[in-house]
Amino acid sequence: MLNSHTLIDGYEFKEIIYELRAVRDPAGQEVQGLHNAWITLNNPKQYNSYTTDAVKEVILAFRQASMDRSVVCCVFTAVGDKAFCTGGNTKEYAEYYAGNPQEYKQYMRLFNDMIDSILRCDKPVINRVNGMRIAGGQEIGMACDFSVAADTARFGQAGPKHGSAPDGGSTDFLPLYVGFSRAMESGILCEMWSAHKALFIGLLNQIVPVLKVDGNWIPNPMVITDRFVDEFGNIVYGDFKTGAERQAAKEILAQAETDLSKLDEAVETLCTKILMLMPDCVSKTVNGLRKHKQWHWDNTNVTNREWLALNMMTEAKAGFRAFNEGPKDRREVDFIKLRQMLAAGHPWDDELLRAISPQYQ
């Protein structure tokens, strides 16, 4: 009889999906007794944002997969084709954590444990990016070892737009993936990258088409997929189309159907490649490479948690409530008014919140 090293034997997942799928050999045949653990976020109506309860289950799921002797790889993904994850659940943030720093500090302990559960998983972790990977979704995605994405996915941060900082991993991981300048571009400006651009700058391992028109696979029509050099010598590739080109792309997109089969095939192929390697050598190499992310993460996540909690009394309180309660076409605070009032020495109080928040205008 083997000892169990899972934290809770027989736990029934409710917020996420946890399943063991048979791993396939190079001939495509299922291998008896060996599996890949699929950990799937299941909140598609809110773009697979994670609630507090979902975070708890992600932690348990990675611990369970890590301790399962039959598991070859972990696949971290989500339901649907719109989003892998857009971060923390903004409704919960706005209605419970905003203005409640002591509670958000406890929540951030759970979030940090979720990142740790990925970085310390004994099995290689593949992020199957089925759609948007934004904000905290970008952070949990970058904690993974491999990223295979639909070419319709988008990648980026949202913190400074909505009252936070990308201190749940992006300020640690982004410079390692894409370099300092690109990290600044994403972390501060919150500009989105297409999957094509994310692959080009080193954020991803692979992208695959997921759109079909008249039964034929097509690349994402919304992005520039031909590389060229502009008049300043910059390589243009993977940028989102604008103007008339964007409108024409939307018309193509309206005719297309989404098929994630190539994404699943690419993920299964990667899992099979890992199957055909020495398991302890894989584990040692994975952890040897992860240490570069872990070093930065371990040196910052505790103090970042403290700041993120206190920030719930000021900018996060304003930003999350504006996003949750503001009109659909205006879900950000009045940044200019905010800066003007702070420059005049106005305190963070209810008067300031009402003056800058779209839901009060």
C-alpha positions as CSV (number, residue, x, y, z in Angstrom):
1,M,0.0,0.0,0.0
2,L,1.4,3.4,-1.0
3,N,1.1,6.4,1.3
4,S,-1.1,9.3,0.1
5,H,0.6,12.7,0.0
6,T,-2.4,14.7,-1.2
7,L,-3.8,17.3,1.2
8,I,-7.4,16.2,1.0
9,D,-8.1,12.8,-0.4
10,G,-11.3,12.5,-2.4
11,Y,-11.9,16.2,-2.7
12,E,-14.8,17.1,-5.1
13,F,-14.0,20.2,-7.1
14,K,-16.9,22.6,-7.5
15,E,-15.5,25.9,-8.8
16,I,-13.0,24.5,-11.3
17,I,-12.8,21.3,-13.2
18,Y,-10.1,18.7,-12.3
19,E,-9.8,15.7,-14.6
20,L,-7.2,13.0,-15.5
21,R,-6.9,12.4,-19.2
22,A,-4.9,9.5,-20.6
23,V,-1.5,10.5,-22.0
24,R,-0.8,9.4,-25.6
25,D,2.2,7.7,-27.0
26,P,4.0,8.9,-30.2
27,A,1.6,6.7,-32.2
28,G,-1.4,8.5,-30.7
29,Q,-2.5,5.6,-28.6
30,E,-3.6,6.0,-25.0
31,V,-1.1,4.8,-22.4
32,Q,-2.6,2.6,-19.6
33,G,-2.0,3.9,-16.1
34,L,-0.5,7.3,-17.0
35,H,-2.4,10.6,-17.3
36,N,-2.2,14.3,-17.8
37,A,-4.0,16.4,-15.2
38,W,-6.3,19.0,-16.7
39,I,-7.0,21.9,-14.4
40,T,-9.7,24.1,-15.9
41,L,-11.1,27.4,-14.8
42,N,-14.9,27.3,-15.1
43,N,-16.3,30.8,-15.1
44,P,-16.9,31.7,-18.8
45,K,-19.6,34.2,-18.1
46,Q,-17.1,36.4,-16.3
47,Y,-14.2,35.6,-18.7
48,N,-12.9,32.9,-16.4
49,S,-12.0,35.4,-13.7
50,Y,-11.1,33.6,-10.4
51,T,-13.2,34.0,-7.3
52,T,-11.7,33.4,-3.8
53,D,-13.2,29.9,-3.8
54,A,-11.8,29.1,-7.2
55,V,-8.3,30.2,-6.1
56,K,-8.5,27.7,-3.2
57,E,-9.4,24.9,-5.6
58,V,-6.6,25.8,-8.0
59,I,-4.1,25.4,-5.1
60,L,-5.6,22.0,-4.2
61,A,-5.6,20.9,-7.8
62,F,-2.0,21.6,-8.5
63,R,-1.0,20.0,-5.2
64,Q,-3.1,16.9,-6.1
65,A,-1.6,16.7,-9.6
66,S,1.9,17.2,-8.2
67,M,1.5,14.2,-5.8
68,D,-0.2,11.9,-8.3
69,R,2.4,9.3,-9.4
70,S,0.4,8.6,-12.6
71,V,0.5,12.3,-13.8
72,V,3.0,13.2,-16.6
73,C,2.0,16.8,-17.2
74,C,-0.4,19.4,-15.9
75,V,-2.5,21.4,-18.4
76,F,-3.8,24.6,-17.0
77,T,-6.7,26.0,-19.1
78,A,-10.3,27.3,-19.0
79,V,-13.7,26.7,-20.4
80,G,-14.7,28.3,-23.7
81,D,-12.9,30.2,-26.5
82,K,-13.1,33.8,-25.2
83,A,-10.7,33.8,-22.3
84,F,-8.2,31.7,-20.4
85,C,-8.4,34.2,-17.5
86,T,-8.9,37.9,-17.0
87,G,-7.6,37.9,-13.4
88,G,-9.4,38.3,-10.2
89,N,-13.2,38.5,-10.2
90,T,-13.8,42.3,-10.4
91,K,-17.4,42.0,-9.0
92,E,-16.0,40.3,-5.8
93,Y,-13.2,42.9,-5.7
94,A,-15.6,45.8,-6.0
95,E,-18.3,44.5,-3.7
96,Y,-16.2,42.9,-1.0
97,Y,-12.5,43.7,-1.0
98,A,-12.6,47.4,-2.1
99,G,-12.1,49.5,1.1
100,N,-11.4,46.3,3.0
101,P,-7.6,45.9,3.1
102,Q,-7.4,43.4,6.0
103,E,-9.6,41.0,3.9
104,Y,-7.7,41.6,0.7
105,K,-4.5,40.9,2.5
106,Q,-5.9,37.4,3.4
107,Y,-7.1,37.0,-0.2
108,M,-3.6,37.9,-1.5
109,R,-2.1,35.2,0.7
110,L,-4.3,32.7,-1.2
111,F,-3.3,34.3,-4.6
112,N,0.4,34.0,-3.7
113,D,-0.2,30.4,-2.7
114,M,-1.7,29.8,-6.1
115,I,1.4,31.1,-7.9
116,D,3.5,29.0,-5.6
117,S,1.5,25.9,-6.3
118,I,2.3,26.3,-10.0
119,L,6.0,27.2,-9.6
120,R,6.5,24.3,-7.2
121,C,4.5,21.6,-9.0
122,D,6.5,18.4,-9.4
123,K,5.1,18.0,-13.0
124,P,5.7,20.3,-16.0
125,V,2.8,22.8,-16.3
126,I,1.5,23.7,-19.8
127,N,-0.8,26.8,-20.1
128,R,-3.3,26.0,-22.8
129,V,-4.3,29.6,-23.7
130,N,-7.8,29.3,-25.1
131,G,-8.5,33.1,-25.2
132,M,-7.6,36.3,-23.4
133,R,-4.8,36.1,-20.8
134,I,-5.0,39.4,-19.1
135,A,-4.0,40.9,-15.7
136,G,-3.9,38.1,-13.0
137,G,-4.6,35.7,-15.8
138,Q,-1.3,36.8,-17.4
139,E,0.4,36.3,-14.1
140,I,-0.8,32.7,-13.5
141,G,-0.1,31.9,-17.1
142,M,3.5,33.2,-16.9
143,A,4.0,31.1,-13.8
144,C,3.5,28.0,-16.0
145,D,6.5,26.3,-17.8
146,F,5.1,26.3,-21.3
147,S,2.4,28.3,-23.1
148,V,0.5,27.1,-26.2
149,A,-2.1,29.6,-27.4
150,A,-4.9,30.1,-29.8
151,D,-3.8,32.7,-32.3
152,T,-6.9,34.7,-31.3
153,A,-5.7,35.1,-27.7
154,R,-4.7,38.5,-26.4
155,F,-2.1,39.2,-23.6
156,G,-1.6,42.1,-21.3
157,Q,-2.0,43.9,-18.0
158,A,-4.8,46.1,-16.7
159,G,-3.6,47.2,-13.2
160,P,-2.7,50.9,-13.7
161,K,-6.0,51.4,-15.7
162,H,-8.1,50.1,-12.9
163,G,-6.3,51.0,-9.7
164,S,-3.7,48.3,-9.1
165,A,-0.2,47.3,-10.0
166,P,0.8,44.0,-11.7
167,D,2.5,42.8,-8.6
168,G,1.0,39.3,-8.6
169,G,3.9,38.1,-10.7
170,S,4.1,40.3,-13.8
171,T,6.6,42.7,-12.3
172,D,8.7,39.6,-11.5
173,F,8.2,37.5,-14.6
174,L,7.7,39.9,-17.6
175,P,11.3,41.1,-17.8
176,L,12.5,37.5,-17.9
177,Y,10.2,36.7,-20.8
178,V,10.3,39.8,-23.0
179,G,13.0,42.1,-21.6
180,F,12.8,45.3,-19.6
181,S,11.5,47.7,-22.3
182,R,8.6,45.4,-23.4
183,A,7.8,44.7,-19.7
184,M,7.5,48.5,-19.1
185,E,5.3,48.7,-22.2
186,S,2.9,46.1,-21.0
187,G,3.0,46.8,-17.2
188,I,2.6,50.5,-17.4
189,L,0.7,51.3,-20.6
190,C,-1.5,48.2,-20.4
191,E,-1.4,47.8,-24.2
192,M,-2.5,44.4,-25.5
193,W,-0.3,42.0,-27.4
194,S,-1.8,39.7,-30.0
195,A,-0.8,36.0,-29.8
196,H,1.4,36.5,-32.9
197,K,3.3,39.4,-31.3
198,A,3.5,37.5,-27.9
199,L,5.1,34.6,-29.8
200,F,7.5,36.9,-31.7
201,I,8.8,38.6,-28.5
202,G,9.3,35.4,-26.5
203,L,6.2,35.2,-24.3
204,L,4.9,32.0,-25.8
205,N,6.1,28.6,-27.1
206,Q,3.6,28.1,-29.9
207,I,0.4,29.5,-31.4
208,V,-2.1,27.6,-33.6
209,P,-5.0,28.7,-35.7
210,V,-8.5,28.2,-34.3
211,L,-10.6,29.9,-36.9
212,K,-12.2,28.4,-40.0
213,V,-13.9,30.0,-43.0
214,D,-15.7,27.6,-45.4
215,G,-13.9,24.7,-43.7
216,N,-10.4,26.1,-44.2
217,W,-8.1,27.2,-41.4
218,I,-7.2,30.9,-41.4
219,P,-4.9,33.0,-39.2
220,N,-6.5,35.6,-36.9
221,P,-7.6,38.3,-39.4
222,M,-7.5,41.1,-36.8
223,V,-3.7,41.1,-36.7
224,I,-0.8,41.8,-39.1
225,T,0.8,38.5,-39.9
226,D,3.2,39.7,-42.6
227,R,6.5,41.0,-41.3
228,F,7.8,44.3,-42.7
229,V,10.1,47.1,-41.6
230,D,8.6,50.6,-41.2
231,E,10.2,53.9,-42.1
232,F,12.0,54.0,-38.8
233,G,13.5,50.5,-39.0
234,N,11.0,48.9,-36.6
235,I,9.9,45.3,-37.4
236,V,6.1,45.4,-37.6
237,Y,4.5,42.0,-36.9
238,G,1.5,40.9,-34.8
239,D,0.1,44.4,-34.3
240,F,-3.7,44.8,-34.4
241,K,-5.0,46.2,-37.6
242,T,-6.6,49.6,-37.7
243,G,-9.0,51.7,-39.9
244,A,-10.3,50.1,-43.0
245,E,-8.2,47.0,-42.6
246,R,-9.7,46.4,-39.1
247,Q,-13.2,46.8,-40.5
248,A,-12.5,44.3,-43.3
249,A,-11.0,41.9,-40.7
250,K,-14.2,42.1,-38.7
251,E,-16.2,41.1,-41.7
252,I,-14.0,38.0,-42.1
253,L,-14.3,37.2,-38.4
254,A,-18.1,37.4,-38.6
255,Q,-18.0,34.5,-41.1
256,A,-15.6,32.4,-39.2
257,E,-16.3,29.5,-36.8
258,T,-14.0,28.6,-33.9
259,D,-12.5,25.2,-33.6
260,L,-10.0,24.5,-30.8
261,S,-9.0,21.0,-32.0
262,K,-5.6,22.2,-33.3
263,L,-4.9,23.8,-29.9
264,D,-5.7,20.5,-28.1
265,E,-3.6,18.6,-30.6
266,A,-0.6,20.9,-30.0
267,V,-1.0,20.5,-26.2
268,E,-1.2,16.7,-26.5
269,T,1.9,16.6,-28.7
270,L,3.8,18.6,-26.2
271,C,2.7,16.2,-23.4
272,T,3.8,13.2,-25.5
273,K,7.2,14.8,-26.0
274,I,7.6,15.1,-22.2
275,L,6.3,11.5,-21.8
276,M,9.3,10.3,-23.8
277,L,11.9,11.7,-21.4
278,M,13.4,10.6,-18.1
279,P,11.0,11.8,-15.4
280,D,13.5,12.8,-12.8
281,C,15.8,14.6,-15.3
282,V,12.7,16.5,-16.5
283,S,11.8,17.5,-13.0
284,K,15.3,18.6,-12.1
285,T,15.6,20.6,-15.4
286,V,12.2,22.2,-14.9
287,N,13.0,23.3,-11.4
288,G,16.5,24.4,-12.4
289,L,14.9,26.7,-15.0
290,R,12.0,27.8,-12.8
291,K,14.4,29.1,-10.1
292,H,15.0,32.3,-12.2
293,K,11.3,33.1,-11.8
294,Q,11.2,31.8,-8.2
295,W,14.1,34.0,-7.1
296,H,12.3,37.2,-8.2
297,W,8.9,36.0,-6.9
298,D,10.2,34.9,-3.5
299,N,12.0,38.2,-3.0
300,T,9.0,40.4,-3.6
301,N,5.6,38.7,-3.1
302,V,5.3,39.2,0.6
303,T,5.9,43.0,0.5
304,N,3.8,43.3,-2.7
305,R,0.9,41.6,-0.8
306,E,1.2,44.2,1.9
307,W,1.0,47.1,-0.5
308,L,-1.8,45.6,-2.6
309,A,-3.9,45.3,0.5
310,L,-3.4,48.9,1.6
311,N,-4.0,50.1,-2.0
312,M,-7.6,48.8,-1.5
313,M,-8.3,52.0,0.5
314,T,-7.4,54.3,-2.4
315,E,-6.8,53.7,-6.1
316,A,-8.0,50.1,-6.1
317,K,-11.2,51.1,-4.2
318,A,-11.9,53.7,-6.9
319,G,-10.8,51.7,-9.9
320,F,-12.6,48.4,-9.2
321,R,-15.8,50.0,-8.2
322,A,-15.7,52.2,-11.4
323,F,-15.2,49.0,-13.5
324,N,-17.9,47.1,-11.7
325,E,-20.5,49.9,-11.5
326,G,-19.7,52.3,-14.3
327,P,-21.5,52.4,-17.6
328,K,-20.3,49.9,-20.2
329,D,-18.7,52.6,-22.3
330,R,-16.9,54.3,-19.4
331,R,-15.6,52.0,-16.7
332,E,-12.5,53.9,-15.7
333,V,-12.1,56.8,-13.3
334,D,-11.5,60.4,-14.6
335,F,-7.7,60.2,-14.5
336,I,-7.2,63.9,-15.1
337,K,-9.6,65.0,-12.4
338,L,-7.9,62.6,-10.0
339,R,-4.5,64.0,-10.7
340,Q,-5.8,67.6,-10.4
341,M,-7.4,66.9,-7.0
342,L,-4.4,65.1,-5.6
343,A,-2.1,67.9,-6.9
344,A,-4.3,70.4,-4.9
345,G,-3.8,68.3,-1.8
346,H,-7.3,66.7,-1.7
347,P,-7.4,63.7,0.6
348,W,-8.7,60.3,-0.4
349,D,-12.2,60.5,0.8
350,D,-15.8,60.0,-0.4
351,E,-15.9,63.4,-2.0
352,L,-12.9,62.5,-4.2
353,L,-14.4,59.2,-5.1
354,R,-17.6,60.7,-6.2
355,A,-15.8,63.4,-8.2
356,I,-13.7,60.9,-10.3
357,S,-16.1,57.9,-10.6
358,P,-18.2,57.4,-13.7
359,Q,-21.1,55.8,-11.8
360,Y,-21.7,59.1,-10.0
361,Q,-21.6,61.3,-13.0
